[in-house]
Amino acid sequence: MKIVPRLVVGLVLGAAALLLGGCAGLGSSDGGGKRAEVVSAALSQVGTPYRYGGTLPGRALDCSGLTRYAYQRAGVSIPRMSLDQLHAARPVRPDALRPGDLVFFHTGPGVHHVGLMVDRDRFVHASTSKHKVGLTRLHTPYWRARYVGAGSYLE
């Protein structure tokens, strides 16, 4: 049973390395090294169980725990809570999203959600609906209707 999730994580990390390694604009002069580190750290948590308030990589994460962990692995400190992450981040236009940028959603009364862009279409997040960290497409009707903005702590 443990082999399958590890295989999936390995495949996802391999695909991310190919995507990030071959992308123009991800060189170290523009923060690309940090972007690759952030994305790699987030993808390493695919399959980790969701738990509200979770901050334990590999054991239990919530959405903002995942994004904070990923940024910390790259040596960048960001706030713990998703709404605080939104307010403190440098705003990013939707048409300018890059790997490592954060995307924010309003999913219910008083509930905010955050994910981390992997490429131009997909983001990794700790999902309450799937009860684990996984990849989702940004441009689905559900997420598009709940999108409130994007931001970054990277160059």
RODO-2510 file (C-alpha; in nm, 4 decimals, decimal comma):
residues 155
     n   res          X          Y          Z
     1     m     0,0000     0,0000     0,0000
     2     k     0,2830     0,2452     0,0781
     3     i     0,4546     0,1796    -0,2566
     4     v     0,1768     0,3285    -0,4688
     5     p     0,1658     0,6721    -0,2953
     6     r     0,5467     0,6934    -0,3003
     7     l     0,5472     0,6050    -0,6693
     8     v     0,2892     0,8762    -0,7391
     9     v     0,4919     1,1314    -0,5405
    10     g     0,8046     1,0275    -0,7308
    11     l     0,6302     1,0688    -1,0644
    12     v     0,4884     1,4074    -0,9652
    13     l     0,8283     1,5298    -0,8446
    14     g     0,9925     1,4046    -1,1635
    15     a     0,7361     1,5826    -1,3788
    16     a     0,7802     1,9015    -1,1763
    17     a     1,1565     1,8849    -1,2202
    18     l     1,1124     1,8556    -1,5957
    19     l     0,8621     2,1412    -1,6050
    20     l     1,0688     2,3698    -1,3868
    21     g     1,4033     2,2726    -1,5328
    22     g     1,2943     2,3498    -1,8864
    23     c     1,1058     2,6718    -1,8225
    24     a     1,2570     2,9993    -1,9307
    25     g     1,2494     3,2586    -1,6588
    26     l     1,3254     3,0201    -1,3748
    27     g     1,6946     3,0993    -1,3521
    28     s     1,8503     3,2031    -1,0235
    29     s     1,8677     3,5697    -1,1253
    30     d     1,4901     3,6110    -1,0919
    31     g     1,4222     3,3972    -0,7870
    32     g     1,3739     3,0850    -0,9988
    33     g     1,5915     2,8750    -0,7724
    34     k     1,3636     2,9626    -0,4826
    35     r     1,0569     2,9011    -0,6997
    36     a     1,1788     2,5521    -0,7842
    37     e     1,2519     2,4838    -0,4156
    38     v     0,9058     2,6025    -0,3095
    39     v     0,7282     2,3942    -0,5744
    40     s     0,9393     2,0866    -0,5021
    41     a     0,8722     2,1135    -0,1285
    42     a     0,4961     2,1476    -0,1849
    43     l     0,4866     1,8559    -0,4298
    44     s     0,6781     1,6393    -0,1825
    45     q     0,3671     1,6563     0,0377
    46     v     0,1214     1,5156    -0,2201
    47     g    -0,0777     1,2471    -0,0419
    48     t    -0,0239     1,3914     0,3069
    49     p    -0,3522     1,3801     0,5018
    50     y    -0,5503     1,7023     0,5463
    51     r    -0,6101     1,8152     0,9032
    52     y    -0,7438     2,1547     1,0078
    53     g    -0,4579     2,3389     1,1808
    54     g    -0,2108     2,0796     1,0519
    55     t     0,1536     2,1841     1,0368
    56     l     0,3264     1,8452     1,0294
    57     p     0,4805     1,7657     0,6874
    58     g     0,4213     1,4052     0,5895
    59     r     0,1666     1,3585     0,8697
    60     a    -0,1019     1,6291     0,8670
    61     l    -0,1327     1,9638     0,6886
    62     d    -0,3975     2,2217     0,6216
    63     c    -0,3791     2,4551     0,3210
    64     s    -0,1804     2,7349     0,4839
    65     g     0,0371     2,4859     0,6714
    66     l     0,1363     2,3407     0,3338
    67     t     0,2198     2,6765     0,1746
    68     r     0,4115     2,7946     0,4819
    69     y     0,6091     2,4692     0,4903
    70     a     0,6961     2,4966     0,1196
    71     y     0,8192     2,8541     0,1544
    72     q     1,0113     2,7734     0,4739
    73     r     1,1945     2,4928     0,2922
    74     a     1,3185     2,7588     0,0490
    75     g     1,4245     2,9857     0,3359
    76     v     1,1341     3,2295     0,3034
    77     s     0,9180     3,3080     0,6060
    78     i     0,5475     3,3752     0,5442
    79     p     0,2499     3,4142     0,7810
    80     r     0,0764     3,1018     0,9112
    81     m    -0,2880     3,1727     0,8184
    82     s    -0,4183     3,1900     0,4592
    83     l    -0,5862     3,5303     0,4970
    84     d    -0,2662     3,6727     0,6479
    85     q    -0,0680     3,5178     0,3613
    86     l    -0,2986     3,6938     0,1134
    87     h    -0,2655     4,0341     0,2795
    88     a     0,1138     4,0160     0,3219
    89     a     0,1969     3,8832    -0,0270
    90     r     0,2940     4,0979    -0,3252
    91     p    -0,0151     4,0886    -0,5528
    92     v     0,0147     3,8934    -0,8781
    93     r    -0,2217     3,9351    -1,1747
    94     p    -0,3986     3,6155    -1,2827
    95     d    -0,2360     3,6339    -1,6274
    96     a     0,1099     3,6619    -1,4678
    97     l     0,0978     3,3562    -1,2375
    98     r     0,4218     3,1607    -1,2125
    99     p     0,5267     2,8423    -1,0310
   100     g     0,5528     2,9133    -0,6591
   101     d     0,2922     3,1902    -0,6545
   102     l     0,0028     3,1519    -0,4132
   103     v    -0,3619     3,1490    -0,5214
   104     f    -0,6380     3,2395    -0,2777
   105     f    -1,0045     3,1448    -0,2615
   106     h    -1,3104     3,2249    -0,0515
   107     t    -1,4724     2,8851     0,0007
   108     g    -1,7372     2,9693     0,2563
   109     p    -1,8479     3,2160     0,5230
   110     g    -1,5286     3,3122     0,7032
   111     v    -1,3334     3,0399     0,5228
   112     h    -1,0343     3,1129     0,3017
   113     h    -0,8201     2,8654     0,1116
   114     v    -0,4723     2,8862    -0,0405
   115     g    -0,2835     2,6787    -0,2944
   116     l     0,0579     2,6988    -0,4587
   117     m     0,0947     2,7183    -0,8364
   118     v     0,2925     2,4336    -0,9952
   119     d     0,2584     2,5531    -1,3556
   120     r     0,0248     2,7840    -1,5487
   121     d    -0,2804     2,5654    -1,4861
   122     r    -0,2312     2,3501    -1,1765
   123     f    -0,1898     2,4233    -0,8088
   124     v    -0,1061     2,1981    -0,5153
   125     h    -0,3144     2,2360    -0,1999
   126     a    -0,4341     2,0561     0,1103
   127     s    -0,7881     1,9690     0,0123
   128     t    -1,0706     1,9263     0,2590
   129     s    -1,2820     1,7532    -0,0064
   130     k    -1,0206     1,4881    -0,0845
   131     h    -0,8781     1,4876     0,2696
   132     k    -0,5208     1,5068     0,1456
   133     v    -0,2662     1,7203    -0,0366
   134     g    -0,3133     1,6975    -0,4120
   135     l    -0,3059     1,8764    -0,7465
   136     t    -0,6014     2,0642    -0,8940
   137     r    -0,6610     2,2663    -1,2091
   138     l    -0,7106     2,6376    -1,1424
   139     h    -0,9457     2,7003    -1,4323
   140     t    -1,2305     2,4726    -1,3239
   141     p    -1,5707     2,6309    -1,2602
   142     y    -1,5515     2,5583    -0,8843
   143     w    -1,2168     2,7314    -0,8274
   144     r    -1,2759     3,0107    -1,0788
   145     a    -1,5972     3,1079    -0,8963
   146     r    -1,4159     3,1250    -0,5609
   147     y    -1,0908     3,2896    -0,6721
   148     v    -1,0097     3,6092    -0,4804
   149     g    -0,6529     3,6808    -0,5846
   150     a    -0,2920     3,5709    -0,6069
   151     g     0,0305     3,6755    -0,4471
   152     s     0,3941     3,5911    -0,4081
   153     y     0,6841     3,6253    -0,1706
   154     l     0,9325     3,5540    -0,4491
   155     e     1,0949     3,7704    -0,7168
***
